[in-house]
Amino acid sequence: MKIAVIGAGWYGCHIASSFMALGFEIVVFEKSGRVMAAASGNNQFRLHQGFHYARNHRTRVQSRDGYARFMERYARLSAPIEHNIYVVPEQDSLIDFLTYRMIMSASGLEFVEVAPENYGITHCRGGLRVEERALLTEKARTFFTKRLGSALRLQHAVRSIEAGDDGVWVDGERFDYVVDATWGACLPIQRTVFFEPTLLLYYRSSTVGNFALTAVDGQLCSIYPCEEPEMFTLSSVTHTPLGRFESSDDAWAFLGNLPTAAVDAKRKLMEAQVSRYYPAFQNQFEYVGPQLSVKTKIEGATDDRSCYVEKEGRTFKVLSGKIDTIFHASDTILSMLETEFELEDLLS
Ligand SMILES: Cc1cc2nc3c(=O)[nH]c(=O)nc-3n(C[C@H](O)[C@H](O)[C@H](O)COP(=O)(O)OP(=O)(O)OC[C@H]3O[C@@H](n4cnc5c(N)ncnc54)[C@H](O)[C@@H]3O)c2cc1C
């Protein structure tokens, strides 16, 4: 069976790699010159366990289970964080610390309760030290580029997908099935989505060590380590989103014209926000530059960051949540394929 996978982000790479292992003939089309060129290579690099999602059960459970699967399969594409601290601010959080701790505990997540002041954190009621890890994107790029080998067709932007009775044609080449892992850039999806240009900030710190700080829940901020030693990202639920667009291309075009003054203004706001909870920030972190990216969100699904798969004829469209849910996507597609084969066998 021949399957085309469109898009070589975390989702396309993982799905293609898993399906190759099952013996399917795979071709991966990627419009960029390398894998993980879009959101997968430009994000906060957090391998979520669910601690970010106190207000959405489906997202939390998918993250918890996805994290365990990730650790079985790709543990070496992530790294531990010695002091990975979640805190609940006293006044600015949507929920109080005890409620937050109860939700995480009831969700089967493991943590150690810590005193925020022991880490120099202020204005917070309580904290949890967690096992969430950092994703190693460069290592993942090397791994998947080798793994996919000649199945990977870089710099090939898919222009046409035509479904027929006995196959589906991608730019004129016949396949049995197509997996669109481009978030609707290739094929229309049923759900309404919008595209959010985003701004994270890179910082260097030689003093803070292997440390992450995440304030939850609501319009808050986080510092997270990157793959490169001593490098961190600063993100803010309030200040990271830069707008809403109907197409991914329009969102990227907006970022292409973003004035430096706009980045500087946001930087001031983000540094002020994080300094409220981590007063040593300005002394310990040196600004390096911006990270610009595009987040795709389902309209109306405010707190839902879980993964969905839509099927239409011989095409599967992956609406990715976060990177931990890659297994949810591949399992769902396989299950849909199995159902289809069983039906075909029974009807023939
Ligand atoms: C600021 C920010 C922070 C985030 N932080 C985290 C985090 O800490 N942890 C986490 O798990 N998630 C995070 N995310 C979300 C995460 O980045 C995405 O969920 C994930 O990368 C989506 O992967 P994907 O493979 O579905 O999409 P993408 O990585 O966007 O890949 C889609 C690919 O399709 C290609 N493509 C598009 N059109 C075509 C075409 N016509 N032909 C061929 N190829 C095409 C693109 O070039 C791209 O490579 C964050 C996102 C943002 C923006």
The ligand as an SDF file (V2000), in Angstrom:
LIG
                    3D

 53 58  0  0  0  0  0  0  0  0999 V2000
    4.8710   29.8440   19.8080 C   0  0  0  0  0  0  0  0  0  0  0  0
    4.5140   28.3870   19.8670 C   0  0  0  0  0  0  0  0  0  0  0  0
    4.8670   27.6490   20.9900 C   0  0  0  0  0  0  0  0  0  0  0  0
    4.5350   26.2890   21.0540 C   0  0  0  0  0  0  0  0  0  0  0  0
    4.9960   25.5720   22.1030 N   0  0  0  0  0  0  0  0  0  0  0  0
    4.8290   24.2310   22.1280 C   0  0  0  0  0  0  0  0  0  0  0  0
    5.4450   23.4450   23.1210 C   0  0  0  0  0  0  0  0  0  0  0  0
    6.1830   23.9520   23.9670 O   0  0  0  0  0  0  0  0  0  0  0  0
    5.1980   22.1000   23.1100 N   0  0  0  0  0  0  0  0  0  0  0  0
    4.3860   21.5110   22.1620 C   0  0  0  0  0  0  0  0  0  0  0  0
    4.1900   20.3020   22.2060 O   0  0  0  0  0  0  0  0  0  0  0  0
    3.8240   22.2450   21.1820 N   0  0  0  0  0  0  0  0  0  0  0  0
    4.0420   23.5740   21.1130 C   0  0  0  0  0  0  0  0  0  0  0  0
    3.5100   24.3170   20.0990 N   0  0  0  0  0  0  0  0  0  0  0  0
    2.6650   23.6430   19.1010 C   0  0  0  0  0  0  0  0  0  0  0  0
    3.5290   22.8100   18.1430 C   0  0  0  0  0  0  0  0  0  0  0  0
    4.5870   23.5810   17.6310 O   0  0  0  0  0  0  0  0  0  0  0  0
    2.6450   22.3050   16.9910 C   0  0  0  0  0  0  0  0  0  0  0  0
    1.4970   21.6680   17.5110 O   0  0  0  0  0  0  0  0  0  0  0  0
    3.3740   21.2820   16.1380 C   0  0  0  0  0  0  0  0  0  0  0  0
    4.6490   21.7280   15.7900 O   0  0  0  0  0  0  0  0  0  0  0  0
    2.5460   21.0050   14.9150 C   0  0  0  0  0  0  0  0  0  0  0  0
    3.2480   20.0850   14.1260 O   0  0  0  0  0  0  0  0  0  0  0  0
    2.7190   19.7410   12.6810 P   0  0  0  0  0  0  0  0  0  0  0  0
    3.6270   18.6960   12.1400 O   0  0  0  0  0  0  0  0  0  0  0  0
    1.2610   19.4520   12.7220 O   0  0  0  0  0  0  0  0  0  0  0  0
    2.8090   21.1370   11.8710 O   0  0  0  0  0  0  0  0  0  0  0  0
    4.0520   21.9470   11.2840 P   0  0  0  0  0  0  0  0  0  0  0  0
    5.2600   21.8430   12.1280 O   0  0  0  0  0  0  0  0  0  0  0  0
    3.5260   23.3200   10.9860 O   0  0  0  0  0  0  0  0  0  0  0  0
    4.3580   21.1910    9.9300 O   0  0  0  0  0  0  0  0  0  0  0  0
    3.5710   21.3310    8.7640 C   0  0  0  0  0  0  0  0  0  0  0  0
    4.5210   21.1890    7.5850 C   0  0  0  0  0  0  0  0  0  0  0  0
    3.7440   21.1860    6.3760 O   0  0  0  0  0  0  0  0  0  0  0  0
    4.5230   21.8320    5.3730 C   0  0  0  0  0  0  0  0  0  0  0  0
    3.6260   22.2260    4.2870 N   0  0  0  0  0  0  0  0  0  0  0  0
    2.6360   23.1560    4.3250 C   0  0  0  0  0  0  0  0  0  0  0  0
    2.0270   23.2330    3.1200 N   0  0  0  0  0  0  0  0  0  0  0  0
    2.6360   22.3040    2.3150 C   0  0  0  0  0  0  0  0  0  0  0  0
    2.4520   21.8940    0.9570 C   0  0  0  0  0  0  0  0  0  0  0  0
    1.5120   22.4590    0.1660 N   0  0  0  0  0  0  0  0  0  0  0  0
    3.2400   20.9160    0.4540 N   0  0  0  0  0  0  0  0  0  0  0  0
    4.2050   20.3290    1.2370 C   0  0  0  0  0  0  0  0  0  0  0  0
    4.4320   20.7020    2.5250 N   0  0  0  0  0  0  0  0  0  0  0  0
    3.6510   21.6600    3.0560 C   0  0  0  0  0  0  0  0  0  0  0  0
    5.1670   22.9990    6.1370 C   0  0  0  0  0  0  0  0  0  0  0  0
    6.3070   23.5050    5.4460 O   0  0  0  0  0  0  0  0  0  0  0  0
    5.5070   22.3490    7.4810 C   0  0  0  0  0  0  0  0  0  0  0  0
    6.8300   21.8500    7.5090 O   0  0  0  0  0  0  0  0  0  0  0  0
    3.8210   25.6690   19.9910 C   0  0  0  0  0  0  0  0  0  0  0  0
    3.4930   26.4090   18.8570 C   0  0  0  0  0  0  0  0  0  0  0  0
    3.8510   27.7470   18.7700 C   0  0  0  0  0  0  0  0  0  0  0  0
    3.5520   28.5110   17.5080 C   0  0  0  0  0  0  0  0  0  0  0  0
  1  2  1  0
  2  3  1  0
  2 52  2  0
  3  4  2  0
  4  5  1  0
  4 50  1  0
  5  6  2  0
  6  7  1  0
  6 13  1  0
  7  8  2  0
  7  9  1  0
  9 10  1  0
 10 11  2  0
 10 12  1  0
 12 13  2  0
 13 14  1  0
 14 15  1  0
 14 50  1  0
 15 16  1  0
 16 17  1  0
 16 18  1  0
 18 19  1  0
 18 20  1  0
 20 21  1  0
 20 22  1  0
 22 23  1  0
 23 24  1  0
 24 25  2  0
 24 26  1  0
 24 27  1  0
 27 28  1  0
 28 29  2  0
 28 30  1  0
 28 31  1  0
 31 32  1  0
 32 33  1  0
 33 34  1  0
 33 48  1  0
 34 35  1  0
 35 36  1  0
 35 46  1  0
 36 37  1  0
 36 45  1  0
 37 38  2  0
 38 39  1  0
 39 40  1  0
 39 45  2  0
 40 41  1  0
 40 42  2  0
 42 43  1  0
 43 44  2  0
 44 45  1  0
 46 47  1  0
 46 48  1  0
 48 49  1  0
 50 51  2  0
 51 52  1  0
 52 53  1  0
M  END
$$$$
